[in-house]
Amino acid sequence: MLMHYILTDIIRTADKGNGPKSIDDLKLINAGMILENNRTLRESRLPLTEVPGGVITMHVVVRPPLPDKNTDKLKNDAMNKGGCSCSIL
């Protein structure tokens, strides 16, 4: 499946210990819809929004790692950093 391929590619190229650990840490978004992990891309297609032979743009969102129960380091670091935003005009 596509999610499995994306996960193995991210793990192969990402920094060790900083990437996703499983498919549940990834969300694949197509046309504003979050695709389910157990469905194939063909099953998830939206025929009304796709142009035959056109390019399909998808977004992969990686869930940040959960903080360790013994330390609040990740929590404190996240609070010190500003958030990010995206504006399309």
C-alpha positions as CSV (number, residue, x, y, z in Angstrom):
1,M,0.0,0.0,0.0
2,L,1.0,3.6,-0.5
3,M,1.2,4.4,3.2
4,H,3.6,1.5,3.8
5,Y,5.8,2.7,0.9
6,I,5.8,6.3,2.2
7,L,6.7,5.1,5.8
8,T,9.6,3.0,4.6
9,D,10.9,5.8,2.4
10,I,10.7,8.3,5.3
11,I,12.4,5.9,7.7
12,R,15.1,5.3,5.2
13,T,15.9,8.9,4.6
14,A,15.0,10.5,8.0
15,D,17.4,11.2,10.9
16,K,17.6,8.2,13.2
17,G,15.2,8.4,16.1
18,N,13.4,11.5,14.8
19,G,11.0,10.0,12.3
20,P,7.7,8.2,12.5
21,K,7.7,4.8,14.1
22,S,4.6,3.3,12.4
23,I,1.9,4.0,9.8
24,D,-0.3,5.4,12.5
25,D,2.1,8.3,12.9
26,L,1.4,9.4,9.3
27,K,-1.7,11.1,7.8
28,L,-2.1,11.3,4.0
29,I,-4.3,14.1,2.8
30,N,-5.8,14.3,-0.7
31,A,-8.3,17.1,-1.7
32,G,-8.8,18.1,1.9
33,M,-9.7,14.5,3.0
34,I,-7.6,12.4,5.4
35,L,-7.2,9.0,3.7
36,E,-7.7,5.8,5.7
37,N,-4.6,3.7,6.3
38,N,-6.4,0.4,5.4
39,R,-7.6,1.6,1.9
40,T,-5.6,1.7,-1.3
41,L,-5.2,4.9,-3.3
42,R,-7.5,3.5,-6.0
43,E,-10.3,3.0,-3.4
44,S,-9.7,6.6,-2.1
45,R,-9.8,8.4,-5.4
46,L,-12.3,11.2,-5.9
47,P,-13.4,11.0,-9.5
48,L,-15.1,14.4,-9.6
49,T,-12.0,16.3,-8.6
50,E,-9.3,14.5,-10.6
51,V,-8.4,15.2,-14.2
52,P,-7.6,12.1,-16.3
53,G,-3.8,12.0,-16.8
54,G,-3.4,14.9,-14.4
55,V,-1.1,15.3,-11.4
56,I,-2.5,14.4,-8.0
57,T,-1.0,16.5,-5.1
58,M,-1.1,14.8,-1.7
59,H,0.3,16.0,1.6
60,V,1.9,13.7,4.2
61,V,1.6,14.9,7.8
62,V,3.9,13.3,10.4
63,R,2.7,13.2,14.0
64,P,5.4,14.6,16.4
65,P,6.9,12.2,18.9
66,L,5.2,11.8,22.2
67,P,7.1,13.2,25.2
68,D,8.8,10.7,27.5
69,K,6.8,10.2,30.8
70,N,10.0,10.7,32.9
71,T,11.0,14.0,31.3
72,D,9.1,17.0,30.1
73,K,11.9,18.1,27.8
74,L,9.9,17.8,24.6
75,K,7.0,19.6,26.1
76,N,9.2,22.5,27.3
77,D,10.9,22.7,23.9
78,A,7.6,22.8,22.1
79,M,6.3,25.6,24.3
80,N,9.5,27.7,23.6
81,K,9.2,27.4,19.8
82,G,6.6,29.4,17.9
83,G,4.0,27.6,15.8
84,C,3.9,27.7,12.0
85,S,1.2,28.7,9.7
86,C,0.4,28.6,6.0
87,S,-1.5,31.3,4.1
88,I,-2.6,30.9,0.5
89,L,-3.8,34.0,-1.1
